[in-house]
Amino acid sequence: MRTTLTLDDDLANALKQRAKLLDQSFKQVVNDTLRRGLSPKSRDQPTPPIRIRTFSSAYAPGVDRLRLSDLADELEVEHFLEVQRRDSDESA
């Protein structure tokens, strides 16, 4: 069957890239993609569970080792403010 279909630019580009990658015609890639998307089997299949491999680290959770200087600056500011509060409490 021949029909005219208007695709969003991003979809058309993705389909063209896939056709080039698979060395298939644009028509074949569109048909295969639609067939997979409309297949009840593909929609009903459960997604496999995601497995994440963990590892031990010398850093506490939430500490970005690439931003340790920022953490040091924050700690220095907190210490300075604490000293200022302590000094103002003692002088009052």
C-alpha positions as CSV (number, residue, x, y, z in Angstrom):
1,M,0.0,0.0,0.0
2,R,1.3,3.4,-0.9
3,T,0.5,6.3,1.5
4,T,1.9,9.7,2.4
5,L,3.1,10.1,5.9
6,T,4.3,13.3,7.6
7,L,7.0,12.6,10.2
8,D,8.6,14.9,12.8
9,D,12.1,16.0,11.8
10,D,13.7,14.2,14.7
11,L,12.0,10.9,13.8
12,A,12.8,11.2,10.2
13,N,16.4,11.8,11.0
14,A,16.5,8.8,13.4
15,L,14.9,6.5,10.8
16,K,17.4,7.7,8.1
17,Q,20.3,7.1,10.4
18,R,19.0,3.7,11.2
19,A,18.6,2.8,7.6
20,K,22.1,3.9,6.8
21,L,23.5,2.0,9.8
22,L,21.6,-1.2,8.9
23,D,22.2,-0.7,5.1
24,Q,18.5,-1.0,4.5
25,S,16.0,1.2,2.6
26,F,14.2,3.9,4.5
27,K,10.9,2.1,3.6
28,Q,12.1,-1.1,5.2
29,V,13.2,0.6,8.4
30,V,9.9,2.4,8.7
31,N,7.9,-0.8,8.2
32,D,10.1,-2.8,10.6
33,T,9.8,-0.1,13.2
34,L,6.1,0.2,12.9
35,R,5.7,-3.6,13.0
36,R,7.7,-3.8,16.2
37,G,5.8,-1.0,17.8
38,L,2.4,-2.4,16.9
39,S,3.2,-6.0,17.9
40,P,1.3,-7.1,21.0
41,K,4.2,-9.3,21.9
42,S,6.6,-6.3,22.2
43,R,4.2,-4.3,24.3
44,D,3.3,-7.1,26.7
45,Q,6.9,-8.2,27.4
46,P,8.0,-7.3,30.8
47,T,11.2,-5.2,30.9
48,P,14.1,-7.0,32.4
49,P,15.2,-5.9,35.9
50,I,17.9,-3.3,36.1
51,R,21.0,-4.6,37.9
52,I,23.5,-2.1,39.3
53,R,26.9,-3.2,40.4
54,T,28.0,-1.4,43.6
55,F,31.5,-0.9,44.8
56,S,33.2,0.4,47.9
57,S,34.5,3.9,48.0
58,A,36.6,6.0,50.3
59,Y,34.1,8.9,49.8
60,A,30.9,9.3,51.7
61,P,27.7,9.1,49.7
62,G,26.9,12.4,48.0
63,V,30.6,13.6,47.9
64,D,31.7,14.3,44.3
65,R,35.4,13.7,44.2
66,L,35.7,16.0,41.3
67,R,34.4,18.9,43.4
68,L,36.4,18.4,46.6
69,S,37.7,22.0,46.5
70,D,34.1,23.3,46.6
71,L,33.4,21.1,49.6
72,A,36.6,22.5,51.3
73,D,35.4,26.0,50.6
74,E,32.0,25.3,52.1
75,L,33.5,23.7,55.2
76,E,35.8,26.7,55.6
77,V,32.9,29.2,55.4
78,E,30.9,27.1,57.9
79,H,33.8,27.1,60.3
80,F,34.3,30.9,59.9
81,L,30.6,31.5,60.6
82,E,30.7,29.3,63.7
83,V,33.7,31.1,65.1
84,Q,32.0,34.4,64.5
85,R,28.9,33.3,66.3
86,R,30.9,31.9,69.2
87,D,32.8,35.1,69.5
88,S,29.7,37.3,69.4
89,D,28.0,35.0,72.0
90,E,31.0,35.3,74.3
91,S,31.2,39.1,74.0
92,A,27.5,39.5,74.7
